[in-house]
């Protein structure tokens, strides 16, 4: 065993049965100025024991050793969680063997005749290893960040639905109750008032009051779709009828409803998807027809909203503030489903929501009720 060590040393295991070749490596690395700790091992038992007991940075291995090859050593390392660069450093090695080694995942290979290049090969392998580890760390951190963001978006959606429900209750209990009381008072005044001018004002006030009552009902329906208590089909049908009445665009709904029980969170996701899609159509599509298809066959809820409008440009779908579609996609994801958007210019847009019904959605926390 030969060693040279300081606080910046590279730990190298040299799998080599030739003392002469080991000394050649030692001299070459010293001549290059590299700071290293070099340990020679010549059998598999000692090699695997050292690998499991000592932290090291590089493995430098001859190809053919007594009773085994570098491939055997490599294969025995595959259960290691952190595999360092493995450099094949041999004498006469065929091209086929070298190619096989690289295909297996070894970092590099070098002929012993080119030993002067060894410091460069080692440094290059370490640099590539560091780059790979940096990429893996970045990927892991990105995945963790995306997971945190997804959980935050899920929490945000839950909070929004809870606030919508609370506002809807306040509108119903306070504003709705007050408007109803005013309506009764105006009706009483109308019955007991003989002055024509006063009656005209009372009738105008009644008309305005009726408008306010209708507006409060629409707001409550948008905030908390109580119609979902009658089932998803009834809720989507109500959205379609309201959209047709408001925009004048012919809207058809076709349902293929089985007997599958659909949970409230999934129904709410489908309802909000249809609601947002129809809102976008009324704002941007410039279409003359809308078709909605709802199906829960084969344990898959599918909701498709299609228009024959101008389509969605790619730039519109990818712009930073395109939160509508992104929000729908995130809603679908929290239910274990997905959202597809198909669009072509002047040929319309199709938005398809798909949610499996065979397993409970991966939503954490309490259930959101419509």
Helices and strands as residue ranges (DSSP letters): E 10-15, H 19-32, E 36-41, H 44-53, E 58-61, E 64-65, E 68-69, H 70-75, E 85-90, H 95-104, E 108-111, G 112-117, H 118-170, I 171-176, H 177-191, H 196-223, G 226-230, H 232-247, E 250-256, H 264-280, I 281-285, E 289-295, G 297-299, E 300-307, H 314-318, H 323-334, E 338-344, E 348-356
